């Protein structure tokens, strides 16, 4: 079956530091990959996505590249801000079924001023 | 548009009680789904619907029922609450046409079962 493995948190960084959150996956076929973000007390929001190998998703300074050879979709940001403090979820959908998302366990990021 | 709305925001139940978590969306989305979020477990799919009158089970359906009588509403029923159902519940919706459309999540319902 499908599965997503994220680096365990929590991750604590200082403002303007470089961020990497690792994500690897196991899936049948050719999945689409997503990063969702959950700010405190809120629901999840789509941060970025990539639907085929070598695609790069980007949004709000965050980037992730779909690496089929390493089955990875690592999230990166060059300079984090306090407002980036949130829980980040890596997820995948496969078989053309966008409603069946498989999520990783989430990584809590705290950015200190 | 209000997006995806959920009620209540918080609920405390006693073991054995029943209740319904409400979910509504005003975006005319065909797909709707329910997830539960538990510490260290990520989000797990409970039930989903691809349109009015059509529902199916997700990863963790036991103890929950759903129905979809309208496009807008997708209530989740707990028939006899158990402490293991203490969790945060999220409803989500998306369009059906095309592939991998963004899912829009509601703000969640935090449920405690004593």
Interface residues (C-beta under 8 A of the other chain):
Chain A: X4 X32 X41 X42 X43 X44 X45 X46 X49 X51 X89 X93 X96 X98 X99 X100 X101 X103 X104 X105 X106
Chain B: X4 X31 X33 X35 X40 X41 X42 X43 X44 X45 X48 X50 X58 X90 X92 X94 X99 X100 X101 X102 X103 X105 X106 X107 X108
